[in-house]
């Protein structure tokens, strides 16, 4: 249908070479399709026809001059659970007790939970002399599992100022074994770091959140190092039966 209508609207001499006819019809068809697509609007749109967002990531910044230490090992690092406000790959701003907004024209390259997972893995591998395992290596045995919950990774604007805040709740539990099928809680801790913001410009905000997130990782490494490479759970060990010593009668006694 399109070719027929184009052939009627384009004047080509009857004695023109076939190659010329094909070229003219091809050019006309391309212009027609381009006009039709233009009438449908742009092929790619960013949000509300705005510019593409600035993309930001987290980078590992371990403290200088600190040698690897003996952390619980082998340790499986589970991806952190996340509150609903931090699940989109956006830079969250807590504006009131119940209000949440997001910085415009900016976003994380991944959701905050995934960013923190990679940061956790990088920092723990750098800090530990033992073995750090991820869920992708689940077939490898482990003795401890590090669970966490991300409750803060945002700008706090509730009190008139602007603060970059990162909060992470962590718990270390033992892995189930044939001899001890019930998991035991080794320890729990809540970590928090803040940075005052001079502005809410996305580059400044993300760099401040990156610094606070690495501060939280340093606190967690110090906590794990304090537990030692083979910490025990909080469940008390079963009492050992003590066998009384056997009394040997003196020689010659009847």
FIKOLZA-1660 file (N, C-alpha, C; in steps of 0.1 Angstrom, whole numbers, plus 5000, padded with zeros to 4 digits):
% residues 254
   i   px   py   pz ch aa at
   1 5008 4988 5000  A  X  N
   1 5000 5000 5000  A  X CA
   1 5009 5013 5000  A  X  C
   2 5019 5013 5009  A  X  N
   2 5028 5024 5009  A  X CA
   2 5035 5026 4996  A  X  C
   3 5041 5015 4991  A  X  N
   3 5048 5016 4978  A  X CA
   3 5040 5021 4967  A  X  C
   4 5027 5016 4967  A  X  N
   4 5018 5020 4956  A  X CA
   4 5015 5035 4957  A  X  C
   5 5012 5040 4969  A  X  N
   5 5009 5054 4970  A  X CA
   5 5021 5063 4967  A  X  C
   6 5033 5058 4971  A  X  N
   6 5045 5065 4968  A  X CA
   6 5048 5066 4953  A  X  C
   7 5046 5055 4946  A  X  N
   7 5049 5054 4932  A  X CA
   7 5040 5063 4924  A  X  C
   8 5028 5066 4930  A  X  N
   8 5018 5075 4923  A  X CA
   8 5022 5089 4925  A  X  C
   9 5028 5092 4937  A  X  N
   9 5031 5106 4941  A  X CA
   9 5044 5111 4935  A  X  C
  10 5053 5101 4932  A  X  N
  10 5066 5105 4927  A  X CA
  10 5067 5104 4912  A  X  C
  11 5070 5115 4905  A  X  N
  11 5071 5115 4891  A  X CA
  11 5085 5110 4886  A  X  C
  12 5085 5099 4880  A  X  N
  12 5097 5093 4874  A  X CA
  12 5095 5090 4859  A  X  C
  13 5104 5095 4851  A  X  N
  13 5102 5093 4836  A  X CA
  13 5101 5078 4834  A  X  C
  14 5093 5075 4824  A  X  N
  14 5091 5060 4821  A  X CA
  14 5103 5054 4815  A  X  C
  15 5112 5062 4808  A  X  N
  15 5124 5056 4803  A  X CA
  15 5136 5056 4812  A  X  C
  16 5134 5060 4825  A  X  N
  16 5145 5061 4834  A  X CA
  16 5150 5047 4837  A  X  C
  17 5163 5046 4840  A  X  N
  17 5169 5033 4843  A  X CA
  17 5162 5027 4856  A  X  C
  18 5162 5014 4857  A  X  N
  18 5156 5008 4869  A  X CA
  18 5163 5012 4882  A  X  C
  19 5177 5013 4881  A  X  N
  19 5184 5017 4893  A  X CA
  19 5180 5031 4898  A  X  C
  20 5178 5040 4889  A  X  N
  20 5174 5054 4893  A  X CA
  20 5160 5053 4899  A  X  C
  21 5151 5045 4893  A  X  N
  21 5137 5044 4899  A  X CA
  21 5138 5038 4913  A  X  C
  22 5146 5028 4915  A  X  N
  22 5147 5022 4928  A  X CA
  22 5153 5032 4938  A  X  C
  23 5163 5040 4934  A  X  N
  23 5169 5049 4943  A  X CA
  23 5159 5060 4947  A  X  C
  24 5151 5065 4937  A  X  N
  24 5142 5076 4940  A  X CA
  24 5131 5071 4950  A  X  C
  25 5125 5059 4947  A  X  N
  25 5115 5053 4955  A  X CA
  25 5120 5050 4969  A  X  C
  26 5133 5045 4970  A  X  N
  26 5139 5043 4984  A  X CA
  26 5140 5055 4992  A  X  C
  27 5145 5066 4985  A  X  N
  27 5146 5079 4993  A  X CA
  27 5133 5084 4997  A  X  C
  28 5123 5083 4988  A  X  N
  28 5109 5088 4992  A  X CA
  28 5103 5080 5003  A  X  C
  29 5106 5066 5003  A  X  N
  29 5100 5058 5014  A  X CA
  29 5107 5061 5027  A  X  C
  30 5120 5064 5027  A  X  N
  30 5127 5067 5039  A  X CA
  30 5122 5080 5045  A  X  C
  31 5120 5090 5036  A  X  N
  31 5115 5103 5041  A  X CA
  31 5101 5102 5047  A  X  C
  32 5093 5093 5040  A  X  N
  32 5079 5091 5045  A  X CA
  32 5079 5084 5059  A  X  C
  33 5087 5074 5061  A  X  N
  33 5088 5067 5074  A  X CA
  33 5093 5077 5085  A  X  C
  34 5103 5085 5081  A  X  N
  34 5109 5094 5091  A  X CA
  34 5098 5104 5095  A  X  C
  35 5090 5109 5086  A  X  N
  35 5080 5118 5089  A  X CA
  35 5069 5112 5098  A  X  C
  36 5066 5099 5095  A  X  N
  36 5056 5092 5104  A  X CA
  36 5061 5090 5118  A  X  C
  37 5074 5086 5119  A  X  N
  37 5079 5084 5133  A  X CA
  37 5080 5098 5140  A  X  C
  38 5083 5108 5133  A  X  N
  38 5084 5121 5140  A  X CA
  38 5071 5126 5145  A  X  C
  39 5060 5122 5138  A  X  N
  39 5047 5125 5143  A  X CA
  39 5043 5117 5155  A  X  C
  40 5050 5106 5158  A  X  N
  40 5047 5098 5170  A  X CA
  40 5055 5103 5182  A  X  C
  41 5064 5113 5180  A  X  N
  41 5072 5118 5192  A  X CA
  41 5085 5112 5192  A  X  C
  42 5094 5115 5201  A  X  N
  42 5107 5110 5202  A  X CA
  42 5107 5095 5206  A  X  C
  43 5117 5088 5201  A  X  N
  43 5118 5073 5204  A  X CA
  43 5122 5071 5218  A  X  C
  44 5130 5079 5224  A  X  N
  44 5135 5077 5238  A  X CA
  44 5131 5090 5246  A  X  C
  45 5125 5088 5257  A  X  N
  45 5121 5099 5266  A  X CA
  45 5127 5097 5280  A  X  C
  46 5131 5107 5286  A  X  N
  46 5136 5107 5300  A  X CA
  46 5127 5113 5309  A  X  C
  47 5120 5105 5317  A  X  N
  47 5110 5111 5327  A  X CA
  47 5100 5119 5320  A  X  C
  48 5098 5131 5325  A  X  N
  48 5088 5140 5319  A  X CA
  48 5095 5149 5308  A  X  C
  49 5100 5142 5298  A  X  N
  49 5107 5149 5287  A  X CA
  49 5119 5158 5292  A  X  C
  50 5125 5154 5303  A  X  N
  50 5136 5162 5309  A  X CA
  50 5149 5156 5304  A  X  C
  51 5160 5161 5308  A  X  N
  51 5173 5156 5304  A  X CA
  51 5176 5143 5311  A  X  C
  52 5185 5135 5305  A  X  N
  52 5189 5122 5312  A  X CA
  52 5194 5125 5326  A  X  C
  53 5191 5116 5335  A  X  N
  53 5196 5118 5349  A  X CA
  53 5211 5116 5351  A  X  C
  54 5217 5123 5361  A  X  N
  54 5230 5120 5364  A  X CA
  54 5231 5107 5372  A  X  C
  55 5240 5098 5369  A  X  N
  55 5241 5085 5375  A  X CA
  55 5253 5085 5385  A  X  C
  56 5251 5079 5396  A  X  N
  56 5261 5079 5407  A  X CA
  56 5262 5065 5413  A  X  C
  57 5274 5061 5418  A  X  N
  57 5277 5048 5424  A  X CA
  57 5284 5050 5437  A  X  C
  58 5285 5039 5444  A  X  N
  58 5293 5038 5456  A  X CA
  58 5307 5033 5453  A  X  C
  59 5317 5038 5460  A  X  N
  59 5331 5033 5458  A  X CA
  59 5337 5030 5472  A  X  C
  60 5344 5019 5472  A  X  N
  60 5351 5015 5484  A  X CA
  60 5363 5024 5487  A  X  C
  61 5363 5029 5500  A  X  N
  61 5374 5037 5504  A  X CA
  61 5379 5032 5518  A  X  C
  62 5387 5021 5518  A  X  N
  62 5392 5016 5531  A  X CA
  62 5402 5025 5537  A  X  C
  63 5402 5025 5551  A  X  N
  63 5412 5034 5557  A  X CA
  63 5426 5030 5554  A  X  C
  64 5435 5039 5553  A  X  N
  64 5449 5037 5549  A  X CA
  64 5457 5031 5561  A  X  C
  65 5466 5022 5558  A  X  N
  65 5475 5018 5568  A  X CA
  65 5470 5007 5578  A  X  C
  66 5458 5002 5575  A  X  N
  66 5452 4992 5583  A  X CA
  66 5454 4978 5577  A  X  C
  67 5461 4969 5583  A  X  N
  67 5463 4956 5578  A  X CA
  67 5451 4947 5580  A  X  C
  68 5449 4937 5571  A  X  N
  68 5438 4927 5573  A  X CA
  68 5438 4921 5586  A  X  C
  69 5427 4918 5592  A  X  N
  69 5425 4912 5605  A  X CA
  69 5417 4899 5605  A  X  C
  70 5418 4892 5616  A  X  N
  70 5411 4879 5617  A  X CA
  70 5396 4882 5620  A  X  C
  71 5387 4881 5610  A  X  N
  71 5373 4882 5612  A  X CA
  71 5367 4868 5612  A  X  C
  72 5354 4867 5617  A  X  N
  72 5348 4853 5616  A  X CA
  72 5349 4847 5602  A  X  C
  73 5353 4835 5601  A  X  N
  73 5355 4829 5589  A  X CA
  73 5352 4814 5589  A  X  C
  74 5348 4808 5578  A  X  N
  74 5343 4814 5566  A  X CA
  74 5330 4821 5568  A  X  C
  75 5328 4833 5562  A  X  N
  75 5316 4841 5565  A  X CA
  75 5308 4844 5552  A  X  C
  76 5295 4841 5552  A  X  N
  76 5286 4844 5541  A  X CA
  76 5280 4858 5543  A  X  C
  77 5281 4867 5533  A  X  N
  77 5276 4880 5534  A  X CA
  77 5263 4880 5526  A  X  C
  78 5251 4881 5533  A  X  N
  78 5238 4881 5527  A  X CA
  78 5235 4895 5522  A  X  C
  79 5227 4897 5511  A  X  N
  79 5223 4910 5507  A  X CA
  79 5214 4917 5518  A  X  C
  80 5216 4929 5521  A  X  N
  80 5208 4936 5531  A  X CA
  80 5193 4937 5527  A  X  C
  81 5185 4935 5537  A  X  N
  81 5171 4939 5536  A  X CA
  81 5170 4954 5536  A  X  C
  82 5159 4960 5530  A  X  N
  82 5159 4974 5528  A  X CA
  82 5144 4979 5531  A  X  C
  83 5143 4991 5538  A  X  N
  83 5130 4996 5540  A  X CA
  83 5125 5001 5526  A  X  C
  84 5111 5003 5525  A  X  N
  84 5105 5005 5512  A  X CA
  84 5110 5018 5506  A  X  C
  85 5112 5029 5515  A  X  N
  85 5116 5042 5509  A  X CA
  85 5129 5041 5502  A  X  C
  86 5138 5031 5505  A  X  N
  86 5151 5031 5499  A  X CA
  86 5152 5020 5488  A  X  C
  87 5141 5015 5483  A  X  N
  87 5142 5004 5473  A  X CA
  87 5143 5010 5459  A  X  C
  88 5138 5021 5455  A  X  N
  88 5140 5026 5442  A  X CA
  88 5155 5031 5440  A  X  C
  89 5160 5031 5428  A  X  N
  89 5174 5036 5426  A  X CA
  89 5175 5051 5426  A  X  C
  90 5168 5057 5435  A  X  N
  90 5167 5072 5436  A  X CA
  90 5174 5077 5449  A  X  C
  91 5178 5090 5449  A  X  N
  91 5184 5096 5461  A  X CA
  91 5173 5101 5469  A  X  C
  92 5170 5094 5480  A  X  N
  92 5159 5097 5489  A  X CA
  92 5162 5109 5498  A  X  C
  93 5151 5117 5500  A  X  N
  93 5151 5128 5509  A  X CA
  93 5139 5127 5518  A  X  C
  94 5142 5126 5531  A  X  N
  94 5131 5125 5541  A  X CA
  94 5128 5139 5545  A  X  C
  95 5116 5143 5542  A  X  N
  95 5112 5157 5544  A  X CA
  95 5104 5160 5556  A  X  C
  96 5098 5149 5562  A  X  N
  96 5090 5150 5574  A  X CA
  96 5089 5137 5580  A  X  C
  97 5081 5135 5591  A  X  N
  97 5080 5122 5597  A  X CA
  97 5075 5112 5588  A  X  C
  98 5066 5116 5578  A  X  N
  98 5060 5106 5569  A  X CA
  98 5063 5110 5554  A  X  C
  99 5069 5121 5552  A  X  N
  99 5072 5126 5538  A  X CA
  99 5085 5121 5532  A  X  C
 100 5085 5117 5520  A  X  N
 100 5097 5112 5513  A  X CA
 100 5096 5118 5499  A  X  C
 101 5107 5124 5494  A  X  N
 101 5109 5128 5480  A  X CA
 101 5122 5123 5475  A  X  C
 102 5125 5127 5463  A  X  N
 102 5138 5122 5456  A  X CA
 102 5144 5133 5449  A  X  C
 103 5157 5134 5449  A  X  N
 103 5164 5145 5442  A  X CA
 103 5161 5144 5427  A  X  C
 104 5158 5155 5420  A  X  N
 104 5155 5154 5406  A  X CA
 104 5167 5152 5397  A  X  C
 105 5165 5147 5385  A  X  N
 105 5176 5146 5375  A  X CA
 105 5188 5139 5381  A  X  C
 106 5186 5129 5389  A  X  N
 106 5198 5121 5395  A  X CA
 106 5193 5108 5400  A  X  C
 107 5201 5098 5399  A  X  N
 107 5198 5085 5404  A  X CA
 107 5210 5076 5406  A  X  C
 108 5209 5066 5414  A  X  N
 108 5219 5056 5416  A  X CA
 108 5220 5046 5404  A  X  C
 109 5231 5041 5401  A  X  N
 109 5232 5031 5390  A  X CA
 109 5225 5018 5393  A  X  C
 110 5223 5015 5406  A  X  N
 110 5216 5004 5411  A  X CA
 110 5208 5008 5423  A  X  C
 111 5198 5000 5427  A  X  N
 111 5191 5002 5440  A  X CA
 111 5201 5002 5452  A  X  C
 112 5198 5010 5462  A  X  N
 112 5208 5011 5473  A  X CA
 112 5212 4998 5480  A  X  C
 113 5202 4988 5480  A  X  N
 113 5206 4975 5486  A  X CA
 113 5217 4968 5478  A  X  C
 114 5216 4969 5465  A  X  N
 114 5227 4963 5457  A  X CA
 114 5240 4970 5458  A  X  C
 115 5239 4983 5459  A  X  N
 115 5252 4991 5460  A  X CA
 115 5258 4988 5474  A  X  C
 116 5250 4987 5484  A  X  N
 116 5256 4984 5497  A  X CA
 116 5261 4969 5498  A  X  C
 117 5255 4960 5491  A  X  N
 117 5260 4946 5490  A  X CA
 117 5274 4946 5484  A  X  C
 118 5276 4953 5473  A  X  N
 118 5289 4952 5467  A  X CA
 118 5299 4959 5476  A  X  C
 119 5295 4970 5483  A  X  N
 119 5304 4977 5492  A  X CA
 119 5308 4968 5504  A  X  C
 120 5298 4961 5509  A  X  N
 120 5301 4952 5520  A  X CA
 120 5311 4941 5516  A  X  C
 121 5309 4935 5504  A  X  N
 121 5318 4925 5500  A  X CA
 121 5332 4930 5498  A  X  C
 122 5333 4942 5491  A  X  N
 122 5346 4947 5489  A  X CA
 122 5354 4950 5502  A  X  C
 123 5347 4957 5511  A  X  N
 123 5354 4961 5523  A  X CA
 123 5357 4949 5532  A  X  C
 124 5349 4939 5533  A  X  N
 124 5351 4928 5541  A  X CA
 124 5363 4919 5535  A  X  C
 125 5363 4918 5522  A  X  N
 125 5374 4910 5516  A  X CA
 125 5388 4918 5518  A  X  C
 126 5387 4931 5517  A  X  N
 126 5400 4938 5520  A  X CA
 126 5404 4937 5534  A  X  C
 127 5395 4936 5543  A  X  N
 127 5398 4937 5558  A  X CA
 127 5401 4924 5564  A  X  C
 128 5396 4913 5558  A  X  N
 128 5397 4900 5564  A  X CA
 128 5409 4891 5559  A  X  C
 129 5415 4884 5569  A  X  N
 129 5425 4874 5565  A  X CA
 129 5418 4861 5562  A  X  C
 130 5405 4860 5565  A  X  N
 130 5398 4847 5562  A  X CA
 130 5391 4847 5549  A  X  C
 131 5380 4839 5549  A  X  N
 131 5372 4837 5536  A  X CA
 131 5359 4845 5538  A  X  C
 132 5356 4853 5527  A  X  N
 132 5343 4860 5527  A  X CA
 132 5336 4854 5515  A  X  C
 133 5323 4850 5517  A  X  N
 133 5316 4843 5506  A  X CA
 133 5303 4851 5503  A  X  C
 134 5299 4851 5491  A  X  N
 134 5287 4858 5487  A  X CA
 134 5277 4847 5483  A  X  C
 135 5264 4851 5482  A  X  N
 135 5254 4841 5478  A  X CA
 135 5256 4834 5465  A  X  C
 136 5264 4841 5456  A  X  N
 136 5267 4835 5443  A  X CA
 136 5277 4823 5445  A  X  C
 137 5283 4822 5456  A  X  N
 137 5292 4811 5459  A  X CA
 137 5286 4802 5470  A  X  C
 138 5273 4800 5470  A  X  N
 138 5266 4794 5481  A  X CA
 138 5270 4779 5483  A  X  C
 139 5275 4773 5472  A  X  N
 139 5279 4759 5473  A  X CA
 139 5291 4757 5482  A  X  C
 140 5298 4768 5485  A  X  N
 140 5310 4768 5494  A  X CA
 140 5305 4768 5508  A  X  C
 141 5310 4759 5517  A  X  N
 141 5306 4759 5530  A  X CA
 141 5310 4771 5538  A  X  C
 142 5302 4775 5548  A  X  N
 142 5305 4786 5557  A  X CA
 142 5301 4783 5571  A  X  C
 143 5308 4790 5580  A  X  N
 143 5305 4789 5594  A  X CA
 143 5296 4800 5600  A  X  C
 144 5296 4812 5594  A  X  N
 144 5289 4823 5599  A  X CA
 144 5282 4830 5587  A  X  C
 145 5271 4836 5591  A  X  N
 145 5263 4844 5581  A  X CA
 145 5260 4858 5587  A  X  C
 146 5264 4868 5578  A  X  N
 146 5262 4882 5582  A  X CA
 146 5249 4887 5576  A  X  C
 147 5239 4889 5584  A  X  N
 147 5226 4895 5579  A  X CA
 147 5226 4910 5582  A  X  C
 148 5219 4918 5574  A  X  N
 148 5218 4932 5577  A  X CA
 148 5205 4938 5571  A  X  C
 149 5202 4950 5576  A  X  N
 149 5190 4957 5572  A  X CA
 149 5194 4971 5570  A  X  C
 150 5191 4977 5558  A  X  N
 150 5195 4990 5555  A  X CA
 150 5183 4999 5559  A  X  C
 151 5184 5008 5569  A  X  N
 151 5173 5016 5574  A  X CA
 151 5176 5031 5571  A  X  C
 152 5188 5034 5566  A  X  N
 152 5191 5048 5563  A  X CA
 152 5201 5049 5552  A  X  C
 153 5198 5056 5541  A  X  N
 153 5207 5059 5530  A  X CA
 153 5201 5070 5523  A  X  C
 154 5200 5082 5529  A  X  N
 154 5192 5093 5525  A  X CA
 154 5197 5106 5530  A  X  C
 155 5190 5116 5525  A  X  N
 155 5192 5130 5530  A  X CA
 155 5181 5133 5540  A  X  C
 156 5185 5137 5552  A  X  N
 156 5175 5140 5563  A  X CA
 156 5173 5155 5563  A  X  C
 157 5161 5159 5559  A  X  N
 157 5158 5174 5558  A  X CA
 157 5146 5177 5567  A  X  C
 158 5144 5169 5578  A  X  N
 158 5132 5170 5586  A  X CA
 158 5134 5182 5596  A  X  C
 159 5146 5186 5600  A  X  N
 159 5147 5196 5610  A  X CA
 159 5153 5209 5605  A  X  C
 160 5150 5212 5592  A  X  N
 160 5155 5224 5586  A  X CA
 160 5168 5224 5579  A  X  C
 161 5177 5215 5584  A  X  N
 161 5190 5214 5578  A  X CA
 161 5190 5202 5568  A  X  C
 162 5202 5198 5563  A  X  N
 162 5203 5187 5554  A  X CA
 162 5215 5179 5558  A  X  C
 163 5212 5166 5561  A  X  N
 163 5222 5157 5566  A  X CA
 163 5222 5144 5558  A  X  C
 164 5234 5140 5553  A  X  N
 164 5235 5127 5546  A  X CA
 164 5236 5116 5557  A  X  C
 165 5227 5106 5557  A  X  N
 165 5227 5097 5568  A  X CA
 165 5226 5082 5563  A  X  C
 166 5235 5074 5569  A  X  N
 166 5235 5060 5565  A  X CA
 166 5234 5052 5578  A  X  C
 167 5224 5042 5579  A  X  N
 167 5222 5034 5590  A  X CA
 167 5220 5020 5586  A  X  C
 168 5227 5011 5593  A  X  N
 168 5227 4997 5590  A  X CA
 168 5226 4988 5602  A  X  C
 169 5217 4979 5603  A  X  N
 169 5216 4970 5614  A  X CA
 169 5221 4957 5610  A  X  C
 170 5230 4951 5618  A  X  N
 170 5237 4938 5614  A  X CA
 170 5236 4928 5625  A  X  C
 171 5235 4915 5621  A  X  N
 171 5236 4904 5630  A  X CA
 171 5244 4893 5624  A  X  C
 172 5252 4887 5633  A  X  N
 172 5261 4876 5629  A  X CA
 172 5255 4863 5635  A  X  C
 173 5252 4853 5627  A  X  N
 173 5247 4841 5632  A  X CA
 173 5255 4829 5627  A  X  C
 174 5255 4818 5635  A  X  N
 174 5262 4806 5631  A  X CA
 174 5254 4799 5620  A  X  C
 175 5262 4791 5612  A  X  N
 175 5255 4783 5602  A  X CA
 175 5250 4770 5608  A  X  C
 176 5239 4765 5603  A  X  N
 176 5234 4752 5609  A  X CA
 176 5243 4741 5605  A  X  C
 177 5246 4732 5615  A  X  N
 177 5254 4721 5613  A  X CA
 177 5247 4708 5617  A  X  C
 178 5252 4697 5613  A  X  N
 178 5246 4684 5616  A  X CA
 178 5245 4682 5631  A  X  C
 179 5256 4686 5638  A  X  N
 179 5256 4685 5652  A  X CA
 179 5249 4696 5660  A  X  C
 180 5246 4707 5653  A  X  N
 180 5239 4718 5659  A  X CA
 180 5230 4725 5649  A  X  C
 181 5219 4719 5646  A  X  N
 181 5210 4723 5635  A  X CA
 181 5204 4737 5638  A  X  C
 182 5203 4741 5650  A  X  N
 182 5197 4755 5653  A  X CA
 182 5208 4765 5652  A  X  C
 183 5205 4776 5645  A  X  N
 183 5214 4787 5643  A  X CA
 183 5215 4795 5656  A  X  C
 184 5226 4800 5659  A  X  N
 184 5228 4808 5672  A  X CA
 184 5233 4822 5668  A  X  C
 185 5228 4832 5675  A  X  N
 185 5231 4846 5673  A  X CA
 185 5244 4848 5680  A  X  C
 186 5254 4852 5673  A  X  N
 186 5267 4855 5678  A  X CA
 186 5267 4870 5684  A  X  C
 187 5261 4879 5676  A  X  N
 187 5260 4893 5681  A  X CA
 187 5252 4901 5671  A  X  C
 188 5247 4912 5676  A  X  N
 188 5240 4922 5668  A  X CA
 188 5245 4936 5671  A  X  C
 189 5244 4945 5661  A  X  N
 189 5249 4958 5663  A  X CA
 189 5242 4967 5653  A  X  C
 190 5240 4980 5656  A  X  N
 190 5235 4990 5647  A  X CA
 190 5246 5000 5645  A  X  C
 191 5248 5003 5632  A  X  N
 191 5259 5013 5628  A  X CA
 191 5252 5025 5622  A  X  C
 192 5259 5036 5624  A  X  N
 192 5253 5049 5619  A  X CA
 192 5264 5059 5616  A  X  C
 193 5263 5066 5605  A  X  N
 193 5272 5077 5601  A  X CA
 193 5265 5088 5595  A  X  C
 194 5270 5100 5597  A  X  N
 194 5263 5112 5591  A  X CA
 194 5273 5122 5586  A  X  C
 195 5269 5130 5576  A  X  N
 195 5277 5140 5571  A  X CA
 195 5268 5152 5569  A  X  C
 196 5272 5164 5574  A  X  N
 196 5264 5176 5571  A  X CA
 196 5266 5180 5557  A  X  C
 197 5255 5185 5551  A  X  N
 197 5255 5189 5537  A  X CA
 197 5255 5204 5536  A  X  C
 198 5264 5209 5527  A  X  N
 198 5264 5223 5524  A  X CA
 198 5254 5227 5513  A  X  C
 199 5249 5217 5506  A  X  N
 199 5239 5219 5495  A  X CA
 199 5233 5206 5492  A  X  C
 200 5222 5206 5484  A  X  N
 200 5216 5193 5479  A  X CA
 200 5220 5191 5465  A  X  C
 201 5231 5196 5460  A  X  N
 201 5235 5193 5447  A  X CA
 201 5239 5178 5446  A  X  C
 202 5234 5171 5436  A  X  N
 202 5236 5156 5436  A  X CA
 202 5250 5151 5438  A  X  C
 203 5260 5158 5432  A  X  N
 203 5274 5153 5433  A  X CA
 203 5278 5154 5448  A  X  C
 204 5275 5165 5454  A  X  N
 204 5279 5167 5468  A  X CA
 204 5272 5157 5477  A  X  C
 205 5259 5155 5474  A  X  N
 205 5251 5146 5483  A  X CA
 205 5256 5131 5481  A  X  C
 206 5259 5127 5469  A  X  N
 206 5263 5113 5467  A  X CA
 206 5277 5111 5473  A  X  C
 207 5286 5121 5472  A  X  N
 207 5299 5119 5477  A  X CA
 207 5298 5119 5493  A  X  C
 208 5289 5126 5499  A  X  N
 208 5287 5126 5513  A  X CA
 208 5281 5112 5517  A  X  C
 209 5272 5107 5510  A  X  N
 209 5266 5094 5513  A  X CA
 209 5277 5083 5511  A  X  C
 210 5285 5084 5501  A  X  N
 210 5296 5075 5499  A  X CA
 210 5306 5075 5511  A  X  C
 211 5309 5087 5516  A  X  N
 211 5318 5087 5528  A  X CA
 211 5311 5082 5540  A  X  C
 212 5299 5084 5542  A  X  N
 212 5291 5079 5554  A  X CA
 212 5290 5064 5553  A  X  C
 213 5288 5059 5541  A  X  N
 213 5286 5044 5539  A  X CA
 213 5300 5037 5542  A  X  C
 214 5311 5043 5538  A  X  N
 214 5324 5037 5541  A  X CA
 214 5327 5038 5556  A  X  C
 215 5322 5049 5563  A  X  N
 215 5324 5050 5577  A  X CA
 215 5316 5038 5584  A  X  C
 216 5304 5035 5580  A  X  N
 216 5297 5024 5585  A  X CA
 216 5304 5011 5583  A  X  C
 217 5310 5009 5571  A  X  N
 217 5317 4997 5569  A  X CA
 217 5329 4996 5578  A  X  C
 218 5336 5007 5581  A  X  N
 218 5348 5006 5590  A  X CA
 218 5343 5002 5604  A  X  C
 219 5332 5008 5609  A  X  N
 219 5326 5004 5622  A  X CA
 219 5323 4989 5622  A  X  C
 220 5317 4984 5611  A  X  N
 220 5313 4970 5611  A  X CA
 220 5326 4961 5611  A  X  C
 221 5336 4964 5604  A  X  N
 221 5348 4956 5604  A  X CA
 221 5354 4956 5618  A  X  C
 222 5354 4967 5625  A  X  N
 222 5360 4968 5638  A  X CA
 222 5352 4959 5648  A  X  C
 223 5339 4959 5646  A  X  N
 223 5330 4950 5654  A  X CA
 223 5333 4936 5652  A  X  C
 224 5334 4932 5639  A  X  N
 224 5336 4918 5636  A  X CA
 224 5350 4913 5640  A  X  C
 225 5360 4922 5639  A  X  N
 225 5373 4919 5644  A  X CA
 225 5373 4917 5659  A  X  C
 226 5365 4924 5666  A  X  N
 226 5364 4922 5681  A  X CA
 226 5358 4908 5684  A  X  C
 227 5350 4903 5675  A  X  N
 227 5344 4889 5678  A  X CA
 227 5354 4878 5676  A  X  C
 228 5364 4881 5668  A  X  N
 228 5374 4870 5665  A  X CA
 228 5371 4861 5654  A  X  C
 229 5380 4852 5650  A  X  N
 229 5378 4844 5638  A  X CA
 229 5368 4832 5641  A  X  C
 230 5367 4828 5653  A  X  N
 230 5358 4817 5656  A  X CA
 230 5349 4820 5669  A  X  C
 231 5340 4830 5668  A  X  N
 231 5332 4833 5679  A  X CA
 231 5321 4823 5681  A  X  C
 232 5317 4821 5693  A  X  N
 232 5306 4812 5697  A  X CA
 232 5293 4820 5698  A  X  C
 233 5282 4812 5696  A  X  N
 233 5269 4818 5698  A  X CA
 233 5265 4821 5712  A  X  C
 234 5253 4827 5714  A  X  N
 234 5249 4830 5727  A  X CA
 234 5242 4818 5734  A  X  C
 235 5239 4808 5727  A  X  N
 235 5234 4796 5733  A  X CA
 235 5244 4789 5742  A  X  C
 236 5242 4787 5755  A  X  N
 236 5252 4781 5763  A  X CA
 236 5255 4766 5759  A  X  C
 237 5267 4762 5760  A  X  N
 237 5271 4749 5757  A  X CA
 237 5265 4739 5767  A  X  C
 238 5261 4727 5762  A  X  N
 238 5256 4717 5772  A  X CA
 238 5266 4714 5783  A  X  C
 239 5261 4711 5794  A  X  N
 239 5270 4708 5806  A  X CA
 239 5276 4694 5803  A  X  C
 240 5289 4694 5806  A  X  N
 240 5296 4681 5804  A  X CA
 240 5295 4673 5817  A  X  C
 241 5292 4660 5815  A  X  N
 241 5291 4651 5827  A  X CA
 241 5306 4648 5832  A  X  C
 242 5307 4650 5845  A  X  N
 242 5320 4648 5851  A  X CA
 242 5321 4634 5857  A  X  C
 243 5330 4626 5853  A  X  N
 243 5332 4613 5859  A  X CA
 243 5340 4614 5871  A  X  C
 244 5335 4609 5883  A  X  N
 244 5344 4610 5895  A  X CA
 244 5356 4601 5894  A  X  C
 245 5367 4606 5900  A  X  N
 245 5379 4597 5899  A  X CA
 245 5377 4584 5907  A  X  C
 246 5383 4574 5902  A  X  N
 246 5382 4560 5908  A  X CA
 246 5393 4560 5919  A  X  C
 247 5388 4556 5930  A  X  N
 247 5397 4555 5942  A  X CA
 247 5404 4541 5942  A  X  C
 248 5417 4542 5942  A  X  N
 248 5425 4529 5942  A  X CA
 248 5428 4526 5957  A  X  C
 249 5424 4515 5962  A  X  N
 249 5427 4511 5976  A  X CA
 249 5442 4510 5978  A  X  C
 250 5447 4513 5989  A  X  N
 250 5461 4511 5992  A  X CA
 250 5466 4497 5991  A  X  C
 251 5478 4495 5988  A  X  N
 251 5483 4482 5985  A  X CA
 251 5483 4473 5999  A  X  C
 252 5477 4461 5998  A  X  N
 252 5476 4453 6009  A  X CA
 252 5463 4454 6016  A  X  C
 253 5454 4464 6012  A  X  N
 253 5442 4465 6019  A  X CA
 253 5432 4455 6014  A  X  C
 254 5423 4450 6022  A  X  N
 254 5413 4440 6018  A  X CA
 254 5400 4446 6017  A  X  C
% end
